[in-house]
Amino acid sequence: MFRFANSSYLYFLLIIPTLIIIYVVLQYIHNRALKRFVDKEFINTLMPLRSPARRNIKFILFLVVITLLVIAVARPQFGSKLEQIKREGIEIVIALDVSRSMLAEDVKPNRLERAKQAIIALINRMKDDKIGMIIFAGDAYTQLPITTDYISAKMFLANINTEVVSKQGTAIASAIDLGAKSFTQDPKAAKVIVIITDGEDHIGDPIASAKNASEKGIKVFTIGMGSPTGSPIPVAASGSKDGFMKDRNGDVVISRMDPVLLSRVAQSGDGDFFSASTSNVGLDQLYNKLNKLNKSEIETRVYSEYDDQFQYLIAIALLLLILDLLIFERKNPKWKGIRLFEK
């Protein structure tokens, strides 16, 4: 295959026709001025060393040198090959709670946004691991299948908010069950589910789901967003905060993180529980734990690889430039009998 790494530089080739026009115009003006003072039949007699052919050849060499240098700067590249690179990593499915209680601000700026920031930081530290993403509230949905495409993972994450799942609640059990089905069939790969939630108003039996996942060799870690003392849930209207969520009696709802439940889920899933704060979400400790897991060998077909070829063009341009310097516009009196450039 062939490509230019910096193809935009090729636009500088447009200077070539401009230089040709300027050269032709200047030669016309020069010859016209010369004919004013000397008759055409006497020019060669009065100027025996004059050589228009040499001048033209030097100009052509100059244009070729400019063309080669412009193409060289555009970095022509040839060749491509597929390689198989063996890498070691683990498979991680992150299940993120997007229920409205995640808007509580006991973790700044709020539980959901702080969790998203921490997940991005975790992705930035990954190298050869695979990542998948699940969102859940009253139901659980796959947001991103297991992949090594970290850029896509961060793009999907940026678009997550509390409106993407209409059914409210905290279906931790459903998220674990869906996560357990999201991994590849590689029996050697270490598999991990990370549940990021406040754990409040949970639906189903997340402890049993975590135990079932553990029996399949899947570790379940939990990160509790928020504080046990709790915080009110802001209500947005027209893009700005409009008070706090209230119950049927008109009392402000206080959302509390449930550390007891999340600890038991992690314990049943052979994982660990981490409590988040504004400064520390717990993903650093989680990352250290993950690094201690047995990483499986992942064989991947890799990318095209291109080799630069610009150095050959520069070498040819230098040789032509030296040749241009060796050619004089006037004939050498000692070699005037040799007609290399004249008809």
N, C-alpha and C positions, 0 to 999 in steps of 0.2 A: 504494500500500500504506500501511497505518497500523500504528503500534506505539507503545508507551510505552518510553522508554529506561530509566526507573526505575520500573517497574511496581509494585515493592514498596511505594511510597509511597501507592498507592491504598487500602491498608488503613486509612489515616487517615480515609477517608470514613465508616467505621463510627461516627465520633464524631457524625455528623449526626443519626441517629435518637436517640442519647443526649441531644443538646441539645434535640431536640423534646420528648422525654419530660419533661426537667427544666423546660422552659418551660411546658408544659401543667400540670404539677403546681404550679408557682409561681403561675400565673394562677388556678388553682382555689383555692389557699390565700388569695390576695389577695382574690378576689371573696367568698369565704366570710367572711373577716374583715370586709370592708366591709359585708356584709349584717347583721352582728351589731349594728352601730351605727346603720345608716340603712336605712329601708325602701326597697325597690327603686324605688317610684314617685317617691321624693324624691331619688334619687341624681343624676339629671341636673339637677335644680333647684339642689341644693347644690354640684354640681361641673360647671358648664356647659362648662368647657374640657376635661373628661375625654374621651379618644378611644381606646377599645380597638382600633379599626380601625388607627389610626396605629401603635400599639404592635405589632400583628401584622405590619403591612407592614414595619416596621423590622426585626423579627426575621426575616422571610422574606428580606429583602435581605442580612442578616447571614449566613444559611445559604448563600445563593447565592455570596456573596463567599468564604466558607470553602471551598465546593465547588470553585470556579474556581481558587483558590490551590493546593489539594491536587492538582488535575489538572495545573496548570502545573508544580509541583515534580516530578511524574511524567514530565515532558517528552514530551508527545505529538509524534509526528513523522509527516509525510506524505511521500509521493512516493518513487519509486525509478527509477533509470535505469541502463541498461547502456552502458558506454563502452568504447571500444577504446583502450588505452594502448600506445604503442610503447616498448618497453624494449630495452636492449642487454645481452647477457650471453653466457656460454659454457656448454657442457654438460660436466659433470664426473661421472665414475663412479669412486667410491672402492671399491677391492677390498681388504678387510681379512682378513688371515690369522688364523684362529681355531684353529690347531693347538695342541696342548698345550705345545709349546715356547714359545708366546707367554706362558706363565705365568711364565717365568724373570724374576727380579727384578733383573737388572743395570740395568734402567730402572725407577724407582720409580713407583707401587707394584708394577707388573709391566708387561711389554711391552704386553699387550692393553689393560689399563685406561688406561695412559698414552696409547696410540694413540686410544682412544675419547674421552678428554678433549681431545686435540688436534683431533680431527675436529669435536667440538662447537664448539670455539673457531673453527674454520674456517667452519662453518655460520653462526655468529653474525655473521661479517663479510660474508657473502654478501648481495646485494641482489636482483639480477635474474638471477642464474645459475640453471641447472637442475642438480640433483644426483641421482645414482642410487647405489645401494649393493649391492655383491656381497660375500658371505662365502665363504671357501674354506679347505679343509685338503687332504684327499685328493681332494675334488671341489669344484666351484664352483657356487654357487647365487645367484640374484638375490634379494636381501633387500628392495630397494626400487626399483621402476622409476623412470626418469628423471622428475623432478618439480620444481616450485618450492615444494612444501609442506615448508618447513623444520621445522615442528613435528612432522610425521610422521617425518621423517628422524631427528630426535633421539629420538623415542619408540622407533623400531625399533632405533636404536643402543644404547639403554639395556638392551635385552633380549638383546643379543649376548653369548655366552660360548663356552667351548671345547666345550660339549656339543651345540651346535646342528648340528654336522657330525660324524657318527660315524666316517667314514673318515679315518684319520690320514695325514699327508703334507703337502706344500706344493705344490699344483698351481698354480703361478704361470701356466704356459702356458694352462691351462683358464680361469683368471680373466681373462686378457687376451683370449682368444678370446670369452668370454661378454660381456665389457665392450664389445668392438668391435661386438657385435650389439645393444647396449642403447640406442644413441643414436637420436635422431629422424632423419627423412629429410631434414632441412633441410641442403642442401649448403653453405650459407654459414656455418653455426654452427661455431665453433671447438670441437673435441672433445678431451677429455683423460681419460686413465685414470691413476689414482694407485694404485700398488700399495704397501700397507703390510705389511711382512713381515720376518721374520728371514732369509729366503732359504735356510733349511737344509732338506736332504733334498728338494730340488725334484723334481717329477715332470714329464716331458715336456721340451720344448725352448722355454723362455720367451724365449730370444733370437730364435728364428725367429718366434714369435708376435708379439713386439714389432715386428719388422721388417715383418711383414704388416700390422699395425695402422698403422704409419707410412706405408706405401704407400697406405693409405686416407685419409690426412690426419689420423690420430689420433695425438696425442702421448702417450707413455708415460713417466710419472715414477715413480720408486721411492723409498721411504723405508725405510731399514734400521733395524729395532727391535732393540736389543741392542748388545753389544760384540763385537769380534772375539775377545777372550780368553774370552768365554763365561761362562755361569752355570748352576748346576744347576736342574732343573725341579721345583718343589715338587709333592708329591702330597697331595691333600686327602682326609681321611677324617672323616666325621661333622661336616663344616663347619669343621674346623680342619686346620692343616698337620700332615702325618704323614710327615715325612722327605722324601726326594727320589727321583725316578725312577731306577731302576737297569736296567742291561742284563742279558742272560742270564747273564753271568759274575758278577753281583752288584756290579759297579762303578757308581758314580754317573754318570749321563749328564750331560755338559756340552753345553749348547746354545750354539752360536756363530753370530753374525750373519755372513753371507757378503757382504762389501762388493764383492768382485771380480765376483761374478755379478750383483749388483744394479746395479752401475755399467755392465756390459756390456748388460744389459737396457734400461736407460735410454738408453744411447748408441744402441742399435739402434732404439729407439722415438722418437728425435729429442727426448728429454727430458733430465732431469737426475736425479742421485742425491743424496739427502740422508741423512746419518747422524744418527740420533736419540740424544738423551740425556735424562736426567730433566728438565732445565731447558729443553731446546729439541728439539722433535721434528722440526723442519725445515719445518713447515707455514707459518711466516712467510715464509721464503725462497720456498716454493712459491707462496704467495699473490701475492707480488711478481712472480714469473714469469708467473702466470696473468693478472695485470692488464695485462701487456704484449702479450697475444695479441689478435688482431682479434676483436672482439665482434660477434656478429650481432644484427640487429634482430628482436626477438620481439614479435609482435602478440598481445595478450591481451585477452579479453573480461573486463571487470571488474565486480565487486561492485555491490550496490545502494547507493544513496546517499540518505540521509534528511535532511530539513530540519526543524529545530525550529520548532514553532508555539506554544510556551508564551507568547511575548511578547504575543500577541493576547489570551490569557486573562487575563494580568496587567493589560492595559490596560482590559478590560471590568470586571474586579474593582475597579480603582481608580475608574472612573466610578460604579459602583454604591455604592462606599463613600462617595464624595462626595455622592451622592443621599441615602444614609442619614443623613449628617450634616446635610443640609438639611431633613430631615423631623423635626419635633419631636413628642414624644409627646403634648403638649397643643396644643389649638387656639390659633391666634393671635387675640386679641380683635378685631383689626382685620378679620380674614378669617373670623370665625365664621359669617358668612352663606353662605360658600362651602363646599359639601359634596363634596369630592373623594373622601374615604375613607369617608364614612358612607352608609348606605342611605337 
